[in-house]
Amino acid sequence: MSKTDPFEAFIIFSIRHEIRRIDLHKRDYSLLVPGLRNTIALDFHFNQSLLYWTDVVEDRIYRGKLSESGGVSAIEVIVEHGLATPEGLTVDWIAGNIYWIDSNLDQIEVAKLDGSLRTTLIAGAMEHPRAIALDPRYGILFWTDWDANFPRIESASMSGAGRKTIYKDMKTGAWPNGLTVDHFEKRIVWTDARSDAIYSALYDGTGMIEIIRGHEYLSHPFAVSLYGSDVYWTDWRTNTLSKANKWTGQNVSVIQKTSAQPFDLQIYHPSRQPQGYHGHSV
Protein backbone atom coordinates (compact mmCIF):
# COMPACT_ATOMS: atom_id res chain seq x y z
CA MET A 1 0.00 0.00 0.00
CA SER A 2 1.16 3.56 -0.66
CA LYS A 3 3.02 5.77 1.78
CA THR A 4 0.04 8.16 1.78
CA ASP A 5 -2.27 5.43 3.08
CA PRO A 6 -3.89 7.10 6.12
CA PHE A 7 -4.69 3.84 7.89
CA GLU A 8 -1.82 1.66 9.09
CA ALA A 9 -2.72 -1.97 8.54
CA PHE A 10 -2.29 -4.46 11.32
CA ILE A 11 -2.65 -8.20 11.66
CA ILE A 12 -5.15 -9.69 14.08
CA PHE A 13 -4.59 -13.35 14.94
CA SER A 14 -5.68 -15.95 17.45
CA ILE A 15 -3.56 -18.39 19.47
CA ARG A 16 -6.15 -20.53 21.26
CA HIS A 17 -6.28 -18.60 24.56
CA GLU A 18 -5.92 -15.06 23.25
CA ILE A 19 -6.27 -12.69 20.33
CA ARG A 20 -3.28 -10.52 19.47
CA ARG A 21 -2.38 -7.79 17.01
CA ILE A 22 0.83 -6.92 15.19
CA ASP A 23 1.48 -3.62 13.47
CA LEU A 24 2.57 -4.45 9.92
CA HIS A 25 5.20 -1.73 9.75
CA LYS A 26 6.53 -1.31 13.27
CA ARG A 27 5.96 -4.98 14.12
CA ASP A 28 4.65 -3.96 17.55
CA TYR A 29 3.02 -6.94 19.23
CA SER A 30 0.12 -6.47 21.64
CA LEU A 31 -2.64 -8.38 23.36
CA LEU A 32 -6.23 -7.63 22.28
CA VAL A 33 -8.31 -10.23 24.16
CA PRO A 34 -6.84 -12.44 26.91
CA GLY A 35 -8.21 -15.39 28.86
CA LEU A 36 -10.08 -17.26 26.12
CA ARG A 37 -10.86 -20.98 26.19
CA ASN A 38 -10.19 -21.99 22.59
CA THR A 39 -10.72 -19.32 19.99
CA ILE A 40 -10.30 -20.37 16.38
CA ALA A 41 -12.04 -18.19 13.78
CA LEU A 42 -12.04 -14.42 13.73
CA ASP A 43 -13.13 -11.58 11.47
CA PHE A 44 -14.01 -7.91 11.75
CA HIS A 45 -16.35 -5.19 10.53
CA PHE A 46 -14.00 -2.33 9.69
CA ASN A 47 -16.48 0.55 9.45
CA GLN A 48 -18.03 -0.32 12.82
CA SER A 49 -14.71 -1.25 14.52
CA LEU A 50 -16.16 -4.62 15.53
CA LEU A 51 -14.14 -7.78 16.13
CA TYR A 52 -15.80 -11.22 15.99
CA TRP A 53 -14.47 -14.57 17.13
CA THR A 54 -15.62 -18.12 17.80
CA ASP A 55 -14.78 -20.33 20.77
CA VAL A 56 -14.99 -24.06 20.08
CA VAL A 57 -14.80 -25.13 23.73
CA GLU A 58 -17.62 -22.86 24.86
CA ASP A 59 -19.33 -23.13 21.45
CA ARG A 60 -20.09 -19.44 21.35
CA ILE A 61 -19.59 -16.51 19.02
CA TYR A 62 -18.36 -13.26 20.56
CA ARG A 63 -17.91 -9.71 19.46
CA GLY A 64 -16.18 -6.66 20.89
CA LYS A 65 -15.34 -3.08 19.96
CA LEU A 66 -11.82 -2.31 18.80
CA SER A 67 -10.65 0.94 20.36
CA GLU A 68 -8.20 3.43 18.89
CA SER A 69 -5.77 2.65 21.69
CA GLY A 70 -5.63 -0.98 20.63
CA GLY A 71 -7.82 -2.77 23.16
CA VAL A 72 -11.16 -4.52 22.82
CA SER A 73 -14.09 -3.40 24.95
CA ALA A 74 -17.82 -4.14 25.29
CA ILE A 75 -17.23 -7.86 24.75
CA GLU A 76 -20.48 -9.79 24.46
CA VAL A 77 -21.73 -13.23 23.44
CA ILE A 78 -23.93 -12.90 20.37
CA VAL A 79 -24.57 -16.60 19.59
CA GLU A 80 -24.59 -19.08 22.46
CA HIS A 81 -27.04 -21.87 21.63
CA GLY A 82 -27.06 -24.60 19.02
CA LEU A 83 -23.39 -24.45 18.10
CA ALA A 84 -21.15 -27.53 18.01
CA THR A 85 -17.82 -26.55 16.44
CA PRO A 86 -17.99 -23.15 14.72
CA GLU A 87 -14.62 -23.32 12.95
CA GLY A 88 -15.21 -20.70 10.26
CA LEU A 89 -16.59 -17.17 10.52
CA THR A 90 -16.92 -14.33 8.04
CA VAL A 91 -18.50 -10.87 8.13
CA ASP A 92 -20.65 -9.41 5.36
CA TRP A 93 -19.65 -5.78 5.80
CA ILE A 94 -22.11 -4.50 3.19
CA ALA A 95 -25.43 -5.89 4.42
CA GLY A 96 -24.26 -6.20 8.03
CA ASN A 97 -24.46 -9.96 8.60
CA ILE A 98 -22.19 -12.65 9.99
CA TYR A 99 -21.88 -16.11 8.47
CA TRP A 100 -20.37 -19.13 10.19
CA ILE A 101 -19.71 -22.74 9.31
CA ASP A 102 -20.06 -25.54 11.84
CA SER A 103 -17.83 -28.55 11.20
CA ASN A 104 -19.83 -30.79 13.54
CA LEU A 105 -23.35 -29.86 12.49
CA ASP A 106 -22.30 -29.65 8.83
CA GLN A 107 -24.11 -26.42 8.14
CA ILE A 108 -23.71 -22.74 7.38
CA GLU A 109 -25.71 -20.20 9.36
CA VAL A 110 -26.22 -16.45 9.05
CA ALA A 111 -27.35 -13.75 11.46
CA LYS A 112 -27.32 -9.97 11.81
CA LEU A 113 -24.21 -8.37 13.33
CA ASP A 114 -25.77 -8.59 16.80
CA GLY A 115 -26.67 -12.28 16.41
CA SER A 116 -30.37 -11.71 15.78
CA LEU A 117 -32.46 -13.10 12.89
CA ARG A 118 -30.37 -16.26 12.87
CA THR A 119 -31.07 -18.61 9.96
CA THR A 120 -29.64 -21.89 8.72
CA LEU A 121 -28.57 -21.17 5.18
CA ILE A 122 -27.09 -24.43 3.86
CA ALA A 123 -27.18 -27.80 5.61
CA GLY A 124 -25.99 -31.30 4.82
CA ALA A 125 -23.80 -32.92 2.16
CA MET A 126 -20.72 -31.75 4.07
CA GLU A 127 -18.10 -34.00 5.63
CA HIS A 128 -15.42 -31.78 7.18
CA PRO A 129 -16.30 -28.16 6.39
CA ARG A 130 -13.61 -25.83 7.69
CA ALA A 131 -13.25 -22.31 6.31
CA ILE A 132 -15.71 -19.79 4.91
CA ALA A 133 -15.23 -16.55 2.97
CA LEU A 134 -17.41 -14.25 0.90
CA ASP A 135 -17.57 -11.37 -1.54
CA PRO A 136 -20.74 -9.42 -0.74
CA ARG A 137 -20.26 -7.19 -3.80
CA TYR A 138 -21.20 -10.22 -5.90
CA GLY A 139 -23.35 -11.98 -3.29
CA ILE A 140 -21.14 -15.08 -3.34
CA LEU A 141 -20.08 -17.39 -0.51
CA PHE A 142 -17.23 -19.93 -0.55
CA TRP A 143 -16.25 -22.74 1.82
CA THR A 144 -13.74 -25.57 2.06
CA ASP A 145 -14.44 -29.21 2.93
CA TRP A 146 -11.60 -31.63 3.60
CA ASP A 147 -13.78 -34.68 3.05
CA ALA A 148 -11.21 -37.52 2.81
CA ASN A 149 -12.82 -38.96 -0.31
CA PHE A 150 -13.77 -35.69 -1.97
CA PRO A 151 -11.81 -32.66 -0.75
CA ARG A 152 -13.28 -29.57 -2.40
CA ILE A 153 -14.25 -25.93 -2.40
CA GLU A 154 -17.91 -25.08 -2.82
CA SER A 155 -19.79 -21.89 -3.47
CA ALA A 156 -23.35 -20.62 -3.25
CA SER A 157 -25.14 -17.32 -3.34
CA MET A 158 -25.26 -15.50 -0.01
CA SER A 159 -28.95 -16.37 0.20
CA GLY A 160 -28.01 -20.07 0.07
CA ALA A 161 -29.11 -20.75 -3.50
CA GLY A 162 -27.10 -22.17 -6.37
CA ARG A 163 -24.78 -24.37 -4.34
CA LYS A 164 -22.04 -25.96 -6.43
CA THR A 165 -18.57 -27.46 -6.21
CA ILE A 166 -16.19 -25.03 -7.88
CA TYR A 167 -12.85 -26.73 -7.23
CA LYS A 168 -12.31 -30.45 -6.78
CA ASP A 169 -9.10 -31.17 -8.66
CA MET A 170 -7.30 -32.07 -5.44
CA LYS A 171 -5.46 -35.22 -4.55
CA THR A 172 -7.38 -37.64 -2.34
CA GLY A 173 -6.67 -36.70 1.24
CA ALA A 174 -6.08 -33.03 0.44
CA TRP A 175 -6.79 -30.77 3.38
CA PRO A 176 -8.11 -27.38 2.20
CA ASN A 177 -7.72 -25.56 5.49
CA GLY A 178 -7.74 -21.77 5.22
CA LEU A 179 -9.67 -19.71 2.67
CA THR A 180 -9.78 -16.03 1.78
CA VAL A 181 -10.91 -13.78 -1.04
CA ASP A 182 -8.84 -11.49 -3.25
CA HIS A 183 -11.54 -8.91 -4.02
CA PHE A 184 -9.48 -6.99 -6.55
CA GLU A 185 -8.51 -10.00 -8.64
CA LYS A 186 -11.82 -11.83 -8.03
CA ARG A 187 -9.93 -14.89 -6.86
CA ILE A 188 -10.11 -17.24 -3.90
CA VAL A 189 -6.90 -18.23 -2.13
CA TRP A 190 -6.62 -21.33 0.06
CA THR A 191 -4.09 -23.31 2.07
CA ASP A 192 -3.72 -27.08 1.79
CA ALA A 193 -2.25 -28.64 4.94
CA ARG A 194 -1.63 -31.98 3.21
CA SER A 195 0.43 -30.75 0.26
CA ASP A 196 1.68 -27.82 2.37
CA ALA A 197 0.87 -25.32 -0.31
CA ILE A 198 -1.15 -22.19 -1.01
CA TYR A 199 -3.30 -22.04 -4.14
CA SER A 200 -5.36 -19.42 -5.94
CA ALA A 201 -8.21 -19.69 -8.45
CA LEU A 202 -10.89 -17.51 -9.99
CA TYR A 203 -14.31 -17.38 -8.33
CA ASP A 204 -15.59 -20.11 -10.64
CA GLY A 205 -12.65 -22.39 -9.76
CA THR A 206 -10.81 -22.01 -13.05
CA GLY A 207 -7.33 -20.59 -13.58
CA MET A 208 -5.80 -22.35 -10.57
CA ILE A 209 -2.22 -21.45 -9.71
CA GLU A 210 0.09 -22.83 -7.06
CA ILE A 211 1.45 -19.76 -5.25
CA ILE A 212 3.94 -21.49 -2.98
CA ARG A 213 4.65 -25.04 -1.83
CA GLY A 214 6.99 -26.94 0.44
CA HIS A 215 8.62 -23.97 2.11
CA GLU A 216 10.29 -24.21 5.52
CA TYR A 217 7.58 -21.99 7.06
CA LEU A 218 4.76 -23.63 5.14
CA SER A 219 4.75 -27.04 6.78
CA HIS A 220 1.17 -27.21 8.08
CA PRO A 221 -0.64 -24.02 7.01
CA PHE A 222 -3.90 -23.20 8.74
CA ALA A 223 -5.39 -19.78 7.96
CA VAL A 224 -4.69 -17.38 5.10
CA SER A 225 -5.29 -13.70 4.39
CA LEU A 226 -4.21 -11.07 1.87
CA TYR A 227 -3.08 -7.48 1.88
CA GLY A 228 -1.66 -5.50 -1.03
CA SER A 229 0.48 -7.81 -3.14
CA ASP A 230 1.15 -10.33 -0.38
CA VAL A 231 -0.45 -13.48 0.98
CA TYR A 232 -0.24 -14.08 4.73
CA TRP A 233 -0.63 -17.39 6.53
CA THR A 234 -0.35 -19.11 9.91
CA ASP A 235 1.61 -22.33 10.24
CA TRP A 236 1.05 -24.96 12.93
CA ARG A 237 4.28 -26.89 12.70
CA THR A 238 6.60 -23.91 13.00
CA ASN A 239 4.27 -21.63 15.05
CA THR A 240 4.77 -18.74 12.66
CA LEU A 241 2.93 -15.99 10.81
CA SER A 242 4.53 -15.43 7.43
CA LYS A 243 3.95 -13.65 4.15
CA ALA A 244 5.01 -13.98 0.51
CA ASN A 245 4.15 -12.49 -2.88
CA LYS A 246 0.56 -13.53 -3.71
CA TRP A 247 1.40 -14.46 -7.33
CA THR A 248 4.91 -15.89 -7.22
CA GLY A 249 5.35 -17.05 -3.63
CA GLN A 250 8.67 -15.20 -3.59
CA ASN A 251 10.10 -13.04 -0.78
CA VAL A 252 8.91 -15.21 2.09
CA SER A 253 9.34 -13.48 5.42
CA VAL A 254 8.39 -14.52 8.93
CA ILE A 255 6.45 -11.73 10.61
CA GLN A 256 6.13 -13.38 14.01
CA LYS A 257 7.08 -16.57 15.79
CA THR A 258 4.23 -17.32 18.19
CA SER A 259 4.33 -18.91 21.64
CA ALA A 260 1.61 -21.41 20.69
CA GLN A 261 -0.15 -22.66 17.57
CA PRO A 262 -1.58 -19.72 15.65
CA PHE A 263 -5.10 -20.15 14.32
CA ASP A 264 -6.94 -17.55 12.28
CA LEU A 265 -5.52 -14.28 11.01
CA GLN A 266 -6.99 -11.19 9.36
CA ILE A 267 -5.40 -8.02 8.07
CA TYR A 268 -7.30 -5.13 9.61
CA HIS A 269 -7.50 -2.53 6.85
CA PRO A 270 -10.32 -0.95 4.79
CA SER A 271 -8.96 -2.46 1.56
CA ARG A 272 -10.01 -5.87 2.91
CA GLN A 273 -13.66 -4.76 2.91
CA PRO A 274 -14.23 -2.78 -0.28
CA GLN A 275 -17.59 -1.10 -0.65
CA GLY A 276 -19.58 -2.43 -3.58
CA TYR A 277 -22.84 -2.32 -5.37
CA HIS A 278 -24.48 -5.62 -4.54
CA GLY A 279 -27.28 -5.30 -2.01
CA HIS A 280 -28.29 -8.42 -0.17
CA SER A 281 -29.94 -8.96 3.18
CA VAL A 282 -31.14 -11.96 5.13
Salt bridges, closest charged atoms under 4 A:
ASP5 OD2 - HIS269 NE2 2.78
GLU8 OE1 - HIS25 NE2 3.14
GLU18 OE2 - ARG20 NE 2.43
ASP23 OD2 - LYS26 NZ 3.50
GLU58 OE1 - ARG60 NH1 3.94
GLU76 OE2 - ARG63 NE 2.72
GLU80 OE1 - ARG60 NH2 3.54
GLU109 OE1 - ARG118 NE 2.69
ASP135 OD2 - ARG137 NH2 2.93
ASP145 OD2 - ARG152 NH2 3.22
ASP147 OD2 - ARG152 NH1 3.27
GLU154 OE2 - ARG152 NE 3.11
GLU154 OE1 - ARG163 NE 2.68
ASP182 OD2 - LYS246 NZ 2.84
GLU210 OE1 - ARG213 NH1 3.17
ASP230 OD2 - LYS243 NZ 3.61
